[in-house]
Amino acid sequence: MKNIIQSKWDEILKYLIYEYGITEVSYNTWLRPLKVYDVTDHVITVLINDELIGPPSLTVIRNKYELLLKVSIEEIMNEPYEVNFILASQLDKAEKKAEPVAVKKKNNGPNFLNPRYTFDTFVVGGNNEFARAAALAVAENPGEIYNPLFIYGGVGLGKTHLMHSIAHFVLDQNPDTKVLYVTSEKFTNELIDAIQKNTTNQFREKYRSIDILLIDDIQFIIGKERTQEEFFHTFNTLHESKKQIIISSDRPPKEMLTLEDRLRSRFEHGLLADIQSPDYETRMAILRKKEELDGLKIEEDVMRYIATNIKSNIRELEGALTKIVAFSRLKKRELNLLLAEEALQDIISPNEKKIVTPELIVEVVAEHHNITPAEIYSKDKSRNISYPRQIVMYLCRRLTDLSVTEIGKILGGRDHSTVLHGYDKVMNDIENDPSLHNTVDVLIKKINPE
Ligand SMILES: Nc1ncnc2c1ncn2[C@@H]1O[C@H](COP(=O)(O)OP(=O)(O)OP(=O)(O)O)[C@@H](O)[C@H]1O
């Protein structure tokens, strides 16, 4: 992810300059020296070279450019990111001090915990109260009650926020605890690196000697055999010595179709806690919380407009609020409903019903299963591709007016009987498997939010 953001960084800054009329002097002074330092699960850590631009840089950049940066990132990346800043002067100190394993530093240290993601700022609703209670119980008694804790749920629903909350809580209670938060992507990259440099022993030592391991978005290790293998041993070592493991995923273990059975059964052995999409009241409460944290004052009707129209992803909900605030400041206009409608017209188009196309279905299903649309259209018959493809067939029949022949043609030239078979299979499975039922409901909501 870091590479992608890095490769788009110039584009993001360019967008910011042109869209918001930043002068060349301001750009050269404040923005050009900013570098992407790290990207972890929708949080970009930006390095400020304060040695070059002087001590006031952090305040100036936060006050003047943070919001614009967030909006520009969202425009270019098509999804919102949080932005954290780190000073070059601090970094030197942190790096010099950093011990190979101990990762006590909360913010700018190797954990990159977002200081905002704590239990205090986590709004509790019916959709997440179980997961939140489980997370708190684990934070209070690490390694003792639920091990592993497996938190799962759709994109942008607060899994990372809960994981960071556990880490903050534990470190506040006992700053000497060795807490390590990583995404499974980072775990994989570090492993690849260790293999190349012949340092797998150090890699193992690092991961197997910590007290609490939080591993985010575990679904990305599916299909990566060596990573699964390594993670399996790490898991066992930690588990046997009663060290706490917390895992997050976009789906429950049993829907991780090609995950090795021995890992799946380890995951299922602990506590599974899901997070669903928030209801209207919770969405409003989350917006109010953000308003409070950002020191904003927003009219009720504007909040209602956002909460009514953005339903399934809290990141987008918050991104919408950021966007209208930026819009109002930049255009120097009052923040009211009219302005909100204008600012959010790309995201919300209330009078237009979204047209459901097979391509949209393919995209949503592929994303959910962590495969590419091209694989859905392909001839690949392996189960981790063919089953999602059958879900696409099922959904195309349910949500579009297309005939089975047309659906088959679109899905890589398949026979109408293949489509019918896929449809029947998924329909039967849904009846017998509540979790698949749930997944299909989530997919339908994503495809057709109304
Ligand atoms: N209950 C909540 N209360 C307050 N803020 C929340 C809540 N749930 C999510 N958020 C906010 O929504 C944003 C997205 O949450 P987060 O990054 O934790 O989602 P995620 O489930 O980890 O997403 P992904 O699947 O993309 O990894 C964050 O800014 C987070 O603070």
The ligand as an SDF file (V2000), in Angstrom:
LIG
                    3D

 31 33  0  0  0  0  0  0  0  0999 V2000
  -17.8900    2.6230   16.4460 N   0  0  0  0  0  0  0  0  0  0  0  0
  -17.1210    3.5880   15.9700 C   0  0  0  0  0  0  0  0  0  0  0  0
  -17.0330    4.7600   16.6200 N   0  0  0  0  0  0  0  0  0  0  0  0
  -16.2870    5.7740   16.1280 C   0  0  0  0  0  0  0  0  0  0  0  0
  -15.5750    5.7130   14.9900 N   0  0  0  0  0  0  0  0  0  0  0  0
  -15.6180    4.5550   14.3170 C   0  0  0  0  0  0  0  0  0  0  0  0
  -16.3810    3.4390   14.7610 C   0  0  0  0  0  0  0  0  0  0  0  0
  -16.2350    2.4220   13.8810 N   0  0  0  0  0  0  0  0  0  0  0  0
  -15.4150    2.8860   12.9360 C   0  0  0  0  0  0  0  0  0  0  0  0
  -15.0380    4.1540   13.1800 N   0  0  0  0  0  0  0  0  0  0  0  0
  -14.1440    4.9790   12.3660 C   0  0  0  0  0  0  0  0  0  0  0  0
  -14.3160    4.6030   10.9980 O   0  0  0  0  0  0  0  0  0  0  0  0
  -13.0780    4.6150   10.3110 C   0  0  0  0  0  0  0  0  0  0  0  0
  -12.8290    3.2450    9.7040 C   0  0  0  0  0  0  0  0  0  0  0  0
  -12.6280    2.2970   10.7530 O   0  0  0  0  0  0  0  0  0  0  0  0
  -11.4840    1.1600   10.6960 P   0  0  0  0  0  0  0  0  0  0  0  0
  -10.3110    1.6430    9.9280 O   0  0  0  0  0  0  0  0  0  0  0  0
  -11.2750    0.6870   12.0840 O   0  0  0  0  0  0  0  0  0  0  0  0
  -12.2650    0.0700    9.8390 O   0  0  0  0  0  0  0  0  0  0  0  0
  -11.8370   -1.3990    9.4260 P   0  0  0  0  0  0  0  0  0  0  0  0
  -12.9980   -2.2530    9.7730 O   0  0  0  0  0  0  0  0  0  0  0  0
  -10.5300   -1.7490   10.0420 O   0  0  0  0  0  0  0  0  0  0  0  0
  -11.6980   -1.2800    7.8550 O   0  0  0  0  0  0  0  0  0  0  0  0
  -10.8610   -2.1710    6.7940 P   0  0  0  0  0  0  0  0  0  0  0  0
  -11.7110   -3.3540    6.5160 O   0  0  0  0  0  0  0  0  0  0  0  0
  -10.7410   -1.2790    5.6040 O   0  0  0  0  0  0  0  0  0  0  0  0
   -9.5390   -2.5430    7.4140 O   0  0  0  0  0  0  0  0  0  0  0  0
  -12.0310    5.0030   11.3340 C   0  0  0  0  0  0  0  0  0  0  0  0
  -11.7740    6.3770   11.2130 O   0  0  0  0  0  0  0  0  0  0  0  0
  -12.6890    4.7190   12.6630 C   0  0  0  0  0  0  0  0  0  0  0  0
  -12.2390    5.5640   13.6870 O   0  0  0  0  0  0  0  0  0  0  0  0
  1  2  1  0
  2  3  1  0
  2  7  2  0
  3  4  2  0
  4  5  1  0
  5  6  2  0
  6  7  1  0
  6 10  1  0
  7  8  1  0
  8  9  2  0
  9 10  1  0
 10 11  1  0
 11 12  1  0
 11 30  1  0
 12 13  1  0
 13 14  1  0
 13 28  1  0
 14 15  1  0
 15 16  1  0
 16 17  2  0
 16 18  1  0
 16 19  1  0
 19 20  1  0
 20 21  2  0
 20 22  1  0
 20 23  1  0
 23 24  1  0
 24 25  2  0
 24 26  1  0
 24 27  1  0
 28 29  1  0
 28 30  1  0
 30 31  1  0
M  END
$$$$
